[in-house]
């Protein structure tokens, strides 16, 4: 990902809608691009690298090695050593494939309770419409004070 703000695109709009529909997700701009976080940890990022738009996501080291054999993917700059991959999204690409990578990244990073919420929502009636609707950022729950 580069240090300059990436160009806005329909891909960013769609990525934002997907990410913000996931339990506990927030968006924050850092390092000059939008990042999508759960429990204060980034699970997806939208940016430019060498002038090319891409979406970054975390995966396992084994899956990373498989993905980067394909020229549509690169080891993510700076964080690639932790399993991160960037998928170029400038030209036609399979949205469902990218969506699957982003969801897998969320599952790797999110707390188990939020993954369970996601799985429960997927089984609930009307889940498809619910999952597609963006959510407002979740507020941190306060614990009651001990007296």
C-alpha positions, 0 to 999 in steps of 0.5 A: 500500500502506498503513502498517498490516498488511493483513488475512490472507486466502486470497488471501495464502496462495495468493500466498505459495505461488505466490511461494515456489515460484519459484526464489530467492524470499524473503518479508520484511515491510517497510512493514507488509506482506509483500513477495516478493523475488528477489535482494533486489528486490521483485517482488510485495507484498500490502497494503491501500490506502484500506482495500482489499486488493490485490496489487502487481507490477511491469510495463512502463510500457506495460502499466501504462497499459493495465491502469489503464484497468480499475478493478480496477487502480491505479498503485501508490502510491510506486512507480507511476512505476517501472511498478508496479500494484496489483490489487484482490483483495477481491471475486471476481477471476480468480486466473489473471490475477493469477498471470500478472501476478506471474509476469511481474513475477518475470521482469522482476526476477529474474536471468536464471539464475533465470528459466532455472531457472524455465523449465527446471522448467516443462519438466521432468516433474512440473513442475506439482506441483513449481511448486505446492509452496512452497519454503523461502527459498534460502540465499545460496551462498558463494564459495570463498576465494582463497588 
